[in-house]
């Protein structure tokens, strides 16, 4: 049976957080590029909500598992 140590959870939180931030940044960049030609025309509420939604989905998907985090076998 696999062990979930405190160190494992700390690694998971760090890895999932990094993935969520990267996903949010990518989504914000894509939303900006798709919707505006000038910076004053950007709908920042749309950009922020899309990025936040993508980050939340990234964290949910990370619950399934992260390949960079390995469980210790007993």
The first five atom37 places (N, CA, C, CB, O) and aatype in JSON, in Angstrom:
{
  "aatype": [20, 20, 20, 20, 20, 20, 20, 20, 20, 20, 20, 20, 20, 20, 20, 20, 20, 20, 20, 20, 20, 20, 20, 20, 20, 20, 20, 20, 20, 20, 20, 20, 20, 20, 20, 20, 20, 20, 20, 20, 20, 20, 20, 20, 20, 20, 20, 20, 20, 20, 20, 20, 20, 20, 20, 20, 20, 20, 20, 20, 20, 20, 20, 20, 20, 20, 20, 20, 20, 20, 20, 20, 20, 20],
  "atom_mask": [
    [1, 1, 1, 1, 1],
    [1, 1, 1, 1, 1],
    [1, 1, 1, 1, 1],
    [1, 1, 1, 1, 1],
    [1, 1, 1, 1, 1],
    [1, 1, 1, 1, 1],
    [1, 1, 1, 1, 1],
    [1, 1, 1, 1, 1],
    [1, 1, 1, 1, 1],
    [1, 1, 1, 1, 1],
    [1, 1, 1, 1, 1],
    [1, 1, 1, 1, 1],
    [1, 1, 1, 1, 1],
    [1, 1, 1, 1, 1],
    [1, 1, 1, 1, 1],
    [1, 1, 1, 1, 1],
    [1, 1, 1, 1, 1],
    [1, 1, 1, 1, 1],
    [1, 1, 1, 1, 1],
    [1, 1, 1, 1, 1],
    [1, 1, 1, 1, 1],
    [1, 1, 1, 1, 1],
    [1, 1, 1, 1, 1],
    [1, 1, 1, 1, 1],
    [1, 1, 1, 1, 1],
    [1, 1, 1, 1, 1],
    [1, 1, 1, 1, 1],
    [1, 1, 1, 1, 1],
    [1, 1, 1, 1, 1],
    [1, 1, 1, 1, 1],
    [1, 1, 1, 1, 1],
    [1, 1, 1, 1, 1],
    [1, 1, 1, 1, 1],
    [1, 1, 1, 1, 1],
    [1, 1, 1, 1, 1],
    [1, 1, 1, 1, 1],
    [1, 1, 1, 1, 1],
    [1, 1, 1, 1, 1],
    [1, 1, 1, 1, 1],
    [1, 1, 1, 1, 1],
    [1, 1, 1, 1, 1],
    [1, 1, 1, 1, 1],
    [1, 1, 1, 1, 1],
    [1, 1, 1, 1, 1],
    [1, 1, 1, 1, 1],
    [1, 1, 1, 1, 1],
    [1, 1, 1, 1, 1],
    [1, 1, 1, 1, 1],
    [1, 1, 1, 1, 1],
    [1, 1, 1, 1, 1],
    [1, 1, 1, 1, 1],
    [1, 1, 1, 1, 1],
    [1, 1, 1, 1, 1],
    [1, 1, 1, 1, 1],
    [1, 1, 1, 1, 1],
    [1, 1, 1, 1, 1],
    [1, 1, 1, 1, 1],
    [1, 1, 1, 1, 1],
    [1, 1, 1, 1, 1],
    [1, 1, 1, 1, 1],
    [1, 1, 1, 1, 1],
    [1, 1, 1, 1, 1],
    [1, 1, 1, 1, 1],
    [1, 1, 1, 1, 1],
    [1, 1, 1, 1, 1],
    [1, 1, 1, 1, 1],
    [1, 1, 1, 1, 1],
    [1, 1, 1, 1, 1],
    [1, 1, 1, 1, 1],
    [1, 1, 1, 1, 1],
    [1, 1, 1, 1, 1],
    [1, 1, 1, 1, 1],
    [1, 1, 1, 1, 1],
    [1, 1, 1, 1, 1]
  ],
  "atom_positions": [
    [[0.84, -1.18, 0.0], [0.0, 0.0, 0.0], [0.88, 1.24, 0.0], [-0.95, 0.0, 1.22], [1.94, 1.26, 0.63]],
    [[0.46, 2.25, -0.7], [1.26, 3.48, -0.82], [1.11, 4.36, 0.41], [0.85, 4.25, -2.07], [0.07, 4.38, 1.08]],
    [[2.19, 5.1, 0.7], [2.2, 6.01, 1.84], [2.11, 7.45, 1.35], [3.48, 5.82, 2.68], [2.77, 7.83, 0.38]],
    [[1.27, 8.25, 2.03], [1.19, 9.67, 1.77], [1.82, 10.39, 2.96], [-0.3, 10.14, 1.53], [1.18, 10.57, 3.99]],
    [[3.06, 10.79, 2.81], [3.75, 11.48, 3.89], [3.49, 12.98, 3.79], [5.27, 11.18, 3.85], [2.97, 13.47, 2.79]],
    [[3.87, 13.7, 4.86], [3.74, 15.16, 4.84], [4.59, 15.74, 3.72], [4.16, 15.78, 6.2], [4.2, 16.72, 3.08]],
    [[5.74, 15.14, 3.48], [6.61, 15.6, 2.41], [5.94, 15.41, 1.05], [7.94, 14.86, 2.45], [6.07, 16.26, 0.17]],
    [[5.23, 14.3, 0.88], [4.53, 14.05, -0.38], [3.48, 15.12, -0.62], [3.88, 12.65, -0.38], [3.38, 15.66, -1.72]],
    [[2.7, 15.45, 0.42], [1.67, 16.48, 0.27], [2.28, 17.84, -0.04], [0.81, 16.57, 1.54], [1.73, 18.58, -0.85]],
    [[3.4, 18.17, 0.57], [4.07, 19.44, 0.29], [4.54, 19.47, -1.16], [5.28, 19.65, 1.25], [4.41, 20.5, -1.83]],
    [[5.07, 18.36, -1.65], [5.5, 18.28, -3.06], [4.3, 18.42, -3.99], [6.23, 16.94, -3.32], [4.37, 19.1, -5.01]],
    [[3.19, 17.76, -3.64], [1.99, 17.83, -4.47], [1.45, 19.25, -4.54], [0.92, 16.88, -3.94], [1.11, 19.73, -5.62]],
    [[1.37, 19.91, -3.41], [0.85, 21.29, -3.38], [1.73, 22.2, -4.24], [0.78, 21.82, -1.93], [1.22, 23.03, -4.99]],
    [[3.03, 22.04, -4.13], [3.95, 22.86, -4.92], [3.79, 22.57, -6.41], [5.4, 22.62, -4.48], [3.65, 23.5, -7.2]],
    [[3.8, 21.3, -6.79], [3.7, 20.93, -8.2], [2.35, 21.32, -8.79], [3.93, 19.42, -8.37], [2.29, 21.84, -9.91]],
    [[1.27, 21.09, -8.06], [-0.06, 21.44, -8.55], [-0.21, 22.96, -8.65], [-1.15, 20.86, -7.62], [-0.84, 23.46, -9.59]],
    [[0.36, 23.69, -7.7], [0.31, 25.14, -7.74], [1.06, 25.71, -8.94], [0.88, 25.72, -6.47], [0.59, 26.63, -9.61]],
    [[2.23, 25.16, -9.21], [3.01, 25.61, -10.37], [2.24, 25.33, -11.66], [4.39, 24.9, -10.41], [2.17, 26.19, -12.54]],
    [[1.65, 24.14, -11.76], [0.87, 23.83, -12.96], [-0.32, 24.76, -13.1], [0.38, 22.38, -12.91], [-0.63, 25.21, -14.21]],
    [[-1.0, 25.08, -12.0], [-2.17, 25.95, -12.05], [-1.78, 27.37, -12.48], [-2.87, 25.99, -10.69], [-2.49, 27.99, -13.27]],
    [[-0.67, 27.88, -11.96], [-0.22, 29.22, -12.33], [0.17, 29.26, -13.82], [0.99, 29.65, -11.45], [-0.18, 30.21, -14.52]],
    [[0.88, 28.23, -14.28], [1.25, 28.18, -15.7], [0.01, 28.11, -16.59], [2.16, 26.97, -15.98], [-0.05, 28.78, -17.63]],
    [[-0.95, 27.31, -16.19], [-2.19, 27.18, -16.97], [-2.94, 28.51, -17.0], [-3.08, 26.08, -16.38], [-3.45, 28.91, -18.05]],
    [[-3.01, 29.2, -15.86], [-3.68, 30.5, -15.81], [-2.99, 31.5, -16.72], [-3.72, 31.02, -14.37], [-3.65, 32.26, -17.42]],
    [[-1.67, 31.52, -16.71], [-0.92, 32.45, -17.55], [-1.14, 32.15, -19.03], [0.59, 32.39, -17.22], [-1.32, 33.06, -19.83]],
    [[-1.13, 30.88, -19.39], [-1.37, 30.5, -20.78], [-2.77, 30.9, -21.23], [-1.16, 28.99, -20.97], [-2.96, 31.39, -22.34]],
    [[-3.75, 30.68, -20.36], [-5.13, 31.03, -20.7], [-5.29, 32.53, -20.83], [-6.09, 30.48, -19.64], [-5.97, 33.01, -21.74]],
    [[-4.67, 33.29, -19.93], [-4.75, 34.76, -20.0], [-4.11, 35.25, -21.3], [-4.05, 35.4, -18.78], [-4.66, 36.12, -21.97]],
    [[-2.97, 34.7, -21.66], [-2.3, 35.1, -22.89], [-3.15, 34.78, -24.11], [-0.93, 34.41, -23.01], [-3.25, 35.59, -25.03]],
    [[-3.76, 33.61, -24.12], [-4.61, 33.23, -25.25], [-5.85, 34.11, -25.32], [-5.02, 31.75, -25.14], [-6.27, 34.5, -26.41]],
    [[-6.43, 34.44, -24.18], [-7.63, 35.29, -24.15], [-7.28, 36.7, -24.6], [-8.24, 35.31, -22.74], [-8.05, 37.33, -25.34]],
    [[-6.14, 37.2, -24.17], [-5.7, 38.53, -24.6], [-5.48, 38.57, -26.1], [-4.42, 38.94, -23.86], [-5.93, 39.49, -26.78]],
    [[-4.78, 37.59, -26.6], [-4.46, 37.56, -28.02], [-5.68, 37.39, -28.9], [-3.5, 36.46, -28.3], [-5.72, 37.9, -30.02]],
    [[-6.67, 36.67, -28.4], [-7.85, 36.39, -29.21], [-8.84, 37.55, -29.22], [-8.53, 35.15, -28.7], [-9.62, 37.69, -30.16]],
    [[-8.8, 38.38, -28.17], [-9.89, 39.34, -28.04], [-9.57, 40.8, -28.2], [-10.48, 39.17, -26.77], [-10.49, 41.62, -28.22]],
    [[-8.31, 41.18, -28.3], [-8.03, 42.62, -28.3], [-6.84, 42.96, -29.18], [-7.78, 43.1, -26.88], [-5.86, 42.22, -29.26]],
    [[-6.96, 44.1, -29.83], [-5.86, 44.62, -30.61], [-5.14, 45.73, -29.85], [-6.35, 45.14, -31.96], [-3.95, 45.96, -30.06]],
    [[-5.86, 46.41, -28.99], [-5.29, 47.49, -28.18], [-5.5, 47.18, -26.71], [-5.92, 48.86, -28.56], [-6.52, 46.6, -26.33]],
    [[-4.55, 47.56, -25.87], [-4.61, 47.22, -24.45], [-5.83, 47.83, -23.76], [-3.34, 47.7, -23.75], [-6.36, 47.23, -22.82]],
    [[-6.28, 49.0, -24.2], [-7.44, 49.61, -23.54], [-8.76, 48.96, -23.96], [-7.49, 51.09, -23.85], [-9.8, 49.25, -23.37]],
    [[-8.72, 48.08, -24.95], [-9.92, 47.37, -25.37], [-10.06, 46.01, -24.7], [-9.9, 47.19, -26.87], [-11.04, 45.3, -24.94]],
    [[-9.12, 45.64, -23.86], [-9.15, 44.33, -23.22], [-10.24, 44.3, -22.15], [-7.77, 44.0, -22.59], [-10.35, 45.22, -21.33]],
    [[-11.04, 43.26, -22.18], [-12.03, 43.04, -21.13], [-11.35, 42.22, -20.03], [-13.34, 42.31, -21.69], [-11.31, 40.99, -20.09]],
    [[-10.81, 42.92, -19.04], [-10.0, 42.27, -18.01], [-10.81, 41.31, -17.14], [-9.35, 43.32, -17.13], [-10.27, 40.36, -16.59]],
    [[-12.11, 41.55, -17.03], [-12.96, 40.63, -16.27], [-13.01, 39.27, -16.96], [-14.39, 41.21, -16.1], [-12.96, 38.23, -16.31]],
    [[-13.13, 39.28, -18.28], [-13.15, 38.04, -19.04], [-11.8, 37.33, -18.94], [-13.5, 38.31, -20.52], [-11.75, 36.12, -18.73]],
    [[-10.72, 38.09, -19.08], [-9.38, 37.5, -19.0], [-9.17, 36.87, -17.62], [-8.3, 38.56, -19.28], [-8.71, 35.74, -17.52]],
    [[-9.5, 37.62, -16.57], [-9.31, 37.12, -15.21], [-10.17, 35.91, -14.89], [-9.61, 38.2, -14.22], [-9.69, 34.95, -14.28]],
    [[-11.43, 35.95, -15.31], [-12.31, 34.82, -15.0], [-11.91, 33.57, -15.79], [-13.77, 35.18, -15.3], [-11.99, 32.46, -15.27]],
    [[-11.48, 33.75, -17.04], [-11.02, 32.6, -17.82], [-9.76, 32.01, -17.2], [-10.76, 33.01, -19.28], [-9.64, 30.78, -17.11]],
    [[-8.84, 32.85, -16.78], [-7.59, 32.37, -16.17], [-7.87, 31.67, -14.84], [-6.61, 33.53, -15.96], [-7.29, 30.62, -14.55]],
    [[-8.76, 32.26, -14.03], [-9.1, 31.64, -12.74], [-9.79, 30.3, -12.94], [-10.0, 32.59, -11.91], [-9.51, 29.34, -12.22]],
    [[-10.68, 30.22, -13.9], [-11.35, 28.96, -14.2], [-10.38, 27.89, -14.66], [-12.42, 29.17, -15.25], [-10.49, 26.73, -14.26]],
    [[-9.45, 28.28, -15.5], [-8.45, 27.33, -15.98], [-7.56, 26.85, -14.84], [-7.59, 27.96, -17.09], [-7.21, 25.67, -14.78]],
    [[-7.19, 27.76, -13.94], [-6.37, 27.36, -12.79], [-7.12, 26.39, -11.89], [-5.94, 28.61, -11.98], [-6.55, 25.41, -11.41]],
    [[-8.41, 26.66, -11.67], [-9.22, 25.76, -10.84], [-9.33, 24.38, -11.48], [-10.62, 26.35, -10.61], [-9.21, 23.36, -10.79]],
    [[-9.56, 24.34, -12.78], [-9.63, 23.05, -13.47], [-8.29, 22.32, -13.43], [-10.06, 23.25, -14.93], [-8.25, 21.1, -13.32]],
    [[-7.2, 23.06, -13.51], [-5.88, 22.44, -13.41], [-5.69, 21.77, -12.05], [-4.78, 23.49, -13.64], [-5.18, 20.66, -11.97]],
    [[-6.11, 22.46, -10.99], [-6.0, 21.86, -9.64], [-6.87, 20.61, -9.51], [-6.39, 22.89, -8.56], [-6.46, 19.62, -8.91]],
    [[-8.07, 20.67, -10.08], [-8.95, 19.5, -10.03], [-8.33, 18.32, -10.79], [-10.34, 19.84, -10.62], [-8.36, 17.19, -10.31]],
    [[-7.78, 18.6, -11.96], [-7.13, 17.54, -12.74], [-5.9, 16.99, -12.02], [-6.73, 18.06, -14.12], [-5.56, 15.82, -12.18]],
    [[-5.24, 17.82, -11.23], [-4.06, 17.36, -10.49], [-4.43, 16.39, -9.38], [-3.32, 18.55, -9.9], [-3.57, 15.65, -8.9]],
    [[-5.7, 16.36, -8.97], [-6.14, 15.4, -7.95], [-6.0, 13.97, -8.44], [-7.59, 15.68, -7.55], [-5.82, 13.05, -7.64]],
    [[-6.09, 13.78, -9.74], [-5.95, 12.45, -10.33], [-4.53, 11.95, -10.17], [-6.35, 12.46, -11.82], [-4.3, 10.75, -10.0]],
    [[-3.58, 12.87, -10.21], [-2.19, 12.5, -10.03], [-1.28, 13.39, -10.85], [-1.97, 11.05, -10.4], [-1.67, 13.94, -11.88]],
    [[-0.08, 13.51, -10.39], [0.95, 14.28, -11.07], [2.13, 13.36, -11.34], [1.38, 15.52, -10.24], [2.63, 12.72, -10.42]],
    [[2.57, 13.27, -12.58], [3.65, 12.34, -12.9], [4.97, 12.68, -12.2], [3.88, 12.32, -14.39], [5.8, 11.79, -12.0]],
    [[5.16, 13.93, -11.83], [6.43, 14.29, -11.17], [6.45, 13.95, -9.68], [6.68, 15.78, -11.35], [7.49, 14.07, -9.04]],
    [[5.33, 13.52, -9.12], [5.24, 13.15, -7.7], [5.03, 11.65, -7.61], [4.09, 13.93, -6.98], [4.05, 11.13, -8.14]],
    [[5.93, 10.96, -6.95], [5.85, 9.5, -6.8], [5.5, 9.15, -5.37], [7.18, 8.83, -7.22], [5.96, 9.79, -4.42]],
    [[4.67, 8.12, -5.2], [4.34, 7.6, -3.88], [5.43, 6.65, -3.41], [2.98, 6.9, -3.89], [6.05, 5.94, -4.2]],
    [[5.63, 6.64, -2.1], [6.57, 5.7, -1.5], [5.84, 4.39, -1.27], [7.18, 6.25, -0.15], [4.76, 4.37, -0.67]],
    [[6.4, 3.32, -1.73], [5.79, 1.99, -1.52], [6.3, 1.4, -0.2], [6.13, 1.04, -2.71], [7.47, 1.55, 0.16]],
    [[5.39, 0.74, 0.5], [5.79, 0.1, 1.77], [6.48, -1.2, 1.51], [4.58, -0.12, 2.67], [6.88, -1.88, 2.45]]
  ]
}
